[in-house]
Amino acid sequence: MSATSLSASPRPQHFFIAATLSLVSVYLTFSGHGYIILPTSGSWITIIHLPTILAGILGGWWVGAVVGGVFGLSAMVYAAQSDVAVFADVWVSLPPRIVVGLVAGAVFSRSVRWGEHVAVLAAAVAGTLTNTVLVLSAAVWRGYFSADVAINVATKHFVLEVSVAAIGTLLLTLVWRALQVALGKVRQADA
């Protein structure tokens, strides 16, 4: 993993990351696997934003924004099919998710000087916070939730969501790093 500067030119791996994580995002949206039901409370936490955060970390802010856009569009389509008006609203689903990828990429690139693990955790927390705050704020602004309901949802879910996002994103980036190292060794052996 390396911090991607704002002026970094696209490389083939960026397109691979964007395509792969966009597919994962669509899968998580339509399969229902993007939500973890908590049996003790009857509520859920979402992991559906993790591909967007991971895209920002692995590919930079613009790859995160692309995957966030796919996430937002797929959430809108799914919500429209499921008659969930709040997430079918373009202002609730699309801009917040694009910003999640932008924030994750920017926070990672600015935090990497403290070490990759710290930067990954910071990006995961910032991306999750961005998702929670912007989606719920947009839902309040558009009249779907009252401020009290939004605050209740945020306080009920945020601690678990940020914990799962931090651990999950760190584990996924470690796997990505291990794959990069293994592929590098294979390439060296072939050369």
Secondary structure, 3 states (H helix, E strand, C coil): CCCCCCCCCCCHHHHHHHHHHHHHHHHHHHHCCCEEEECCCCEEEECCCHHHHHHHHHHCHHHHHHHHHHHHHHHHHHHHHCCCHHHHCHHHHHHHHHHHHHHHHHHHHHHHHHCHHHHHHHHHHHHHHHHHHHHHHHHHHCCCCCHHHHHHHHHHHHHHHHHHHHHHHHHHHHHHHHHHHHHHHHHHHHC
